[in-house]
Structure formats: C-alpha cells, structure tokens
Amino acid sequence: MKILSRSRHLRVALSALAIFSFTQVFAFGTAARSLRLAQPSNVIEAPDSADAVIAGYVKDSLSGETLIGATVQVRSLKRGAITNKSGYFAIHLPSNQDLIVEITYLGYKSGAYPIRLKSGEQRRETFALSQKNVVGKEITVEADKDVEHQEQQISRVDIQPAQLQAMPKAGEADLFRLLQMLPGVLTASEISSGLYIRGGSPDQNLVLLDGAVLYNPSHFFGFFSTFNSDAIKNVELIKGGFPVEYGGRASAVLSVTNKDGDLNRTNGKVSLGLISSRATIETPIGDGALSLSGRRTYIDVLLKATGLAQSLNIPDYHFFDLNGKFTQTLGPNDKIALSGYGGSDDLTYTSDKDASDLGINWGNEAGSIVWTHVLASDLFTKFLFTGSRYYSTLLAGSGANSFTWNNEIRDFSFYGSLEYFLEEEHQIKVGFQASAYQFQLKIAAGNNPPNADLLLKPFYGAAYIQDEWKINERATVTAGVRADAISAKSVINFDPRISARYMINGDVTVKASVGVYHQYLKLATNPTLSFFDIWLPVDSTQEATRAIQYILGVSTIPFDGYTFDVEAYYKDLTNLVEIRPNIVAANNLHDIFFVGSGRAYGIEFFLQKQIGDFVGWFGYTLSWTRRTFADINDGAEFYPSYDRRNDVNLTLTYKVNDRWTLGANFTYGSGQPYSQIVSEYGIEEPDRQHGIMTVQGQRNALRLPPYNRMDFSATYSFSLFSDSRNATLDFDFYNLYNHRNTWIRQVDASTNPATISDVKLLPILPTIGLQFTF
C-alpha cells in the first residue's frame, strides 16, 4: 500500500497551533492572576466576590488513593466542583467569610470542613474521606442536589470497582460484561467483548488504560476483556458527545484508570476461580506506592496434568496479563506515575498431519508516564507520554503447505493539557496530542514471497481549546474546538463541540450536546475472529470517517436514593468502510474497503439505585442503526449485524445480611440481522473441479430469534486466617435457566431440500470462586 510522505508543514502548523493555544491561555491565566493579586489594598471587595481559592486533592483516608469524581461543594453559596482524573479540584470563594466545604463520594462518609480565606489567598488542602460499604441501610449520602445535578455530564457513566465485583460472574468479574448491561451498549454475542455503542462499531470507541490506547482489549476469543478487575480504580464511559480533549474516534470513549497503590500499608488480594486466578499486591515506596497485578488461565495446566489434552486432542490454550503502576509525589506541586500493561493469548494445536497444525498468538502491550504539576492553585497541568502495541500472528500448516499472518500496530503519543479555573464562571482547558504510528501487515503462503507486505508510518497531530462556562446557578455551557490531521492527508479538520446543562430545579436537569468527530484509522475485521483485526490509516484514496452527533437528555431524582435518566441521540456518519470480499492484491485503501454512510438514532431509559441493601438498575433502549453502500445490497439501505430494535437490561444486588449477598442480571434483545444464502450452483473452472458458487439474499434482511439470558450469584463473606471478614466465596450461574441463544444460522445445501440449522451459544455455566485479602 502506498501512502503520501509525511507533510512537514502540516506537523509544523499543528505544533504551532498547540503551542500557541497552550501558551496564550497560560499567559492569560498568569496575567489575570497577577492583576488580582496586585489590586490596591484599599479596594474593598463586594461581600460575595470570589477573590480567594480553595484547591487540593480528595483522597481515601486508608490507602491515600486519590478519588476521581468526588463532589466538593460550599452549600451556602451553591458553588462546587468535581475532582478530575488526578483527584484535583479548585473553587473560587469570597474571602473573610466563615464557610463549610462539604465533600461527598459514593461509598464514603461525607466530610465537612470549616474554612475562612483571606483576601487573595490561594489555599491548598488535602481532604481525606473514610470508606463505608456501598450497600447497607446505614449508608446515607447527604449532598446538595443543585450542585450535583449542575455538574452532571451528558452521556457519561462512572463505574466503581465495588459495582463490578458485586455483579454475577462467568468465572470472574469482567468490565465489558458489566458495560454491556448499560443502555445503549451492545455486543455481537456473549462470546464477544466488542462494544457497539449507540450504533457505532468497536473500532469507533477510544479505549484507554491509564491514558494509553488499547486496540483490541479482549482475551479468550472475546469472552473476557483485558482489564483485570482487581487492578481497576475508576472507569469512565462516555457514550457520546465527548469533549474535545478526546479525538481520533467517531463514537465513544472508555477510560480506565488503574490503582495507584496503597500509600500507607502493604496489602494484597488473591482471587481463585475455575477458569483463571488473579493476584494483586500494593505497597508504599518512598513518597508514593507500587501496585502489581497478574492474571492467568490454567486450563492448559489442568488438561496436561490429567492427560485429557492428549486423549481428547484438545488445543493447548492460555492467556495472561500483568499490570503495574508506580507513583511518586515529588513535592507539593508535582507527581509522577509510571504504568505498564502486557497481555497475551496463545493457542497451539498439533495434529498427526502437519497441514492441520495451528498456532495463534495475539495481545497488547501498553505503557504510560504521567507528570502532573500544579502551577498555581487554579492552574493544573498534565503531561503524558504513552506507548502501545497490538499484534496478532497465525501459523497454519508447515513447510510448503503453511500459511502465515503477522499484523502489528505501534503507537507512540505525547499529550499535554492545562486546566485553568478562571474565577467561578470559567474552567478553561487547552491541550495537544502528537502521535507517531507504525502499521505492519504480512501475509504469505508456503515459501513464496508475501502476498501482502505493508509498512505504513503516518503522523497524527491535534490541538484543542475548551471553556466550561457556568452562566449562573442553573445553566452551564461547555464549548470547544479540536483541530487535527494525519500526514497522509493535506487537510486539517476542525471539530466544534458544544454541550449545555440547565437545572430546572434540584431534581430535574436538562442536557443537550452537538459535535463533530473525525476518525483517521480504518478497521478490517472478522466478527467471529476478533484477533484478526487489521488497523490501517487513511491514505490519499479515502477520507477520514466523520460523525455528527446530536444528544438531548433529562436527568431526574424521582425519589430519594434513585436517579432516572432519559437520553435521545442521532448520529450522521460518512466515509464508513466495509471490507471488500475476495481481496487478491491491494495497493491502497480503495482496494480494501467499500465506502458508504450511515445513521443511528434511538432513545435510552436508565433507572438506578445505588444506596441501600437493595441496589441495581433497569435500562431500556429503543434504537435503529442503518448503513448505505453503493457497492453493497445494490445500493439499498440495510441494517448492520449489530442493529437491535429493543434492548432490556436489569441488574439487581441484595444484601441479605452481613454475610450473604445475592445478585442477578437479566438481558433481552431483539434478534440480530443476518444474510442468508438463497441458492448454490456448481461451476467448472480450468484449475478447479466442481466449484460451488453461493448466492446470498438481501443484506441482513432476516433476523435471528430474540436473545435472552439470566445470570445469578450468591456471595458468602467470612474470615480466613484473620480476625476480620477478609474473604468471600462466590457461587455463580451463567445462563441460569439454560436458554441456548442462537449465534449464527447456516444453510446445508447438500440435502434436498436444503436444511437450515442454528449454531447455539453457551449453556448454563456454574462456577465457584474464592477471594481473600491480606
């Protein structure tokens, strides 16, 4: 494949834009702050003027972990903020007044701290909250509804580890299975970890682990995700309308933050299951901490030990992953964090015939270095360097009869951002991104030269600026623009995005968003073999995918302890791709992909209860997803395979007593579209005898039966070599009532008449697991 050479002037232009926006806001903030501090001493501020700042971090009192998304508020003034991903906040307040700063966070005791600030003072504090159980009648979270609703972001869901651990498991807790229970989030099947969010395909989701991009976050052929639940600190899912700091994707953002580690004591956790086991240890080091987690399946070990692998001729398979994070506080203003991830799936099958030998290996490697620096109480900066690698290899047969496949993507990126808390009304954020990619694909048969041998090295650059403007106590507008481009195209795209929130009263908030999004990477994939994903950058023959998203929603508190959200969305997508069939040779993207357009629209309902012995949520989605390609389905509009008209999810957890907790999930979805073969006929070719040609009907004109499944779990807490209850025994039943859902429908034309049969998915899977901390 041929691409244009890197455009030097493009890189210079983007770099200049990033530096200009960054330095201009920095200079503006510094000048504004200097003017405030240089006011004559005889100037008397109005009693409600915000001439002082309270800022700092919110942390867990036991471990010292920063808390993401904690609510900080001064109730009497109806002013507040939400801690960012570093646990930092800043609020402008009037001086010479006795005020109370209140801090709330789900699962923690709320804190109240009296303060009195001097004129022009910029005070920095660290606030520590102590934990409470997420479930329990004794829990009450007292918060100012006005402040909390004013801060709510559109289409955003924050998930805590406790919610993940409380759900029924199929061998182990898995983040993607939890996300699939949310409205607007679908999956291709129960053995697929790909997320189809609001009509977008998995490649349209930006998946981040501590800031580094993961390109194929799946294990076990999609049954598990790559995220170790014991290592997770916070999960943020933005289903649409995401802000300008995120780019390069057209649909959604999933950002996972791993634990920093315990700053005060050494502790660990071990989880033993029938399929895999996990172990985590955290320990303080210097003025920081180290956290290490590991996970591995041992099906291969058990089968070899029992002799079943050889007697049953079962492939040798396992997966593993490792997570590590090291943090250090370098002073009152600086903190660094080093994160690393590595995971791999390996399958080997050896038969009596060399031609049937098979070896498959795929995985991800990712790392990041983060430096956060507080320039002033109201100026927060963050710099991030990341590296990511995704690879997949396939070796089938041996010698002259072999087939090999090697696919790899490398991503090295540098990010910078500055948050400026300008007075009470404005929070300005600017930043940049510079990414160097390397895409490689080699396909060869036997000892012949490769049929494909591609090596592409594009450069991507972006810069953005955003202002969150609190117009008054009820209304907030967030507006920004992102400029980005890739070296293969001599075009800079500008993506304006705006969202607004208006609080009708303390119980009802209306939210809306509209934005433009560009995606420069294209994905060729096989839905049933996700490890064969081929990521390719745009070139001179095709344009970047573009999405325009419109969202309108209402968030309410119908009664104490419950929240109810309704959101409607519409997406218009252009320059979508579908892989061409029977590709023999390719020199550019035009030879690989058909190009088309699409639209997706729907409405979501989400009722949630997070406090009490009985917690959970109910979600319902009514949606339509359509695609139009001139070269597919005779140019007529069709439904992609992940279109679902109705999707219902119910998740419940009940704490029976201080030892037993019960959990259940139920999901129902309309049948997925599929294409069916309508006829076959024989053909005679010079080099091929009795060839078979199949004729398919209209693209995805039929639908599989509706999908439904229920999972159930019972968790027992007890003491294991400890005076406290430090262990749990989990009894889980995946697909409780053993309903075998249809995976694919196939036609057997060898019979007369032809017969249609269904390939079924998983039956009931009972599992047991043990977890204990030390």
Sequence and secondary structure as in RCSB ss.txt:
>XXXX:A:sequence
MKILSRSRHLRVALSALAIFSFTQVFAFGTAARSLRLAQPSNVIEAPDSADAVIAGYVKDSLSGETLIGATVQVR
SLKRGAITNKSGYFAIHLPSNQDLIVEITYLGYKSGAYPIRLKSGEQRRETFALSQKNVVGKEITVEADKDVEHQ
EQQISRVDIQPAQLQAMPKAGEADLFRLLQMLPGVLTASEISSGLYIRGGSPDQNLVLLDGAVLYNPSHFFGFFS
TFNSDAIKNVELIKGGFPVEYGGRASAVLSVTNKDGDLNRTNGKVSLGLISSRATIETPIGDGALSLSGRRTYID
VLLKATGLAQSLNIPDYHFFDLNGKFTQTLGPNDKIALSGYGGSDDLTYTSDKDASDLGINWGNEAGSIVWTHVL
ASDLFTKFLFTGSRYYSTLLAGSGANSFTWNNEIRDFSFYGSLEYFLEEEHQIKVGFQASAYQFQLKIAAGNNPP
NADLLLKPFYGAAYIQDEWKINERATVTAGVRADAISAKSVINFDPRISARYMINGDVTVKASVGVYHQYLKLAT
NPTLSFFDIWLPVDSTQEATRAIQYILGVSTIPFDGYTFDVEAYYKDLTNLVEIRPNIVAANNLHDIFFVGSGRA
YGIEFFLQKQIGDFVGWFGYTLSWTRRTFADINDGAEFYPSYDRRNDVNLTLTYKVNDRWTLGANFTYGSGQPYS
QIVSEYGIEEPDRQHGIMTVQGQRNALRLPPYNRMDFSATYSFSLFSDSRNATLDFDFYNLYNHRNTWIRQVDAS
TNPATISDVKLLPILPTIGLQFTF
>XXXX:A:secstr
       HHHHHHHHHHHHHHHHHHHHHHHHHHHHHHTS TT    TT   EEEEEEEEETTT  B TT EEEEG
GGTEEEE  TTSEEEEEE SS  EEEEEE TTB  EEEEE   TT EEEEEEEE B  SS TT      HHHHHH
H  TTEEEE HHHHHHS  SSS  HHHHHTTSTTEE SSTT    EETT  GGGEEEEETTEE S  EEGGGTEE
S  GGGEEEEEEE S   TT  S SSEEEEEEE    SS  EEEEEE SSEEEEEEEEEETTEEEEEEEEEE HH
HHHHHHTHHHHTT  EEEEEEEEEEEEEE SSSEEEEEEEEEEEEEEEE  SSGGG EEEEEEEEEEEEEEEEEE
ETTEEEEEEEEEEEEEEEEEES GGG EEEEEEEEEEEEEEEEEEEETTTEEEEEEEEEEEEEEEEEEEETTS  
SEEEEE  EEEEEEEEEEEE SSSEEEEEEEEEEEETTSS  EEEEEEEEEEEEETTEEEEEEEEEEEE EEEEE
ETTEEEEEEEEE  TTS  EEEEEEEEEEEE  STTEEEEEEEEEEEEEEEEEE SS    SSGGGTEEEEEEEE
EEEEEEEEE SSSEEEEEEEEEEEEEEEETTSGGG  B  TT  SEEEEEEEEEE SSSEEEEEEEEEE   EE 
 EEEEEEEEETTEEEEEEEEE STT EE   EEEEEEEEEEEE SSSSS  EEEEEEEETTT    EEEEEEETT
SSS EEEEEE    EEEEEEEEE 
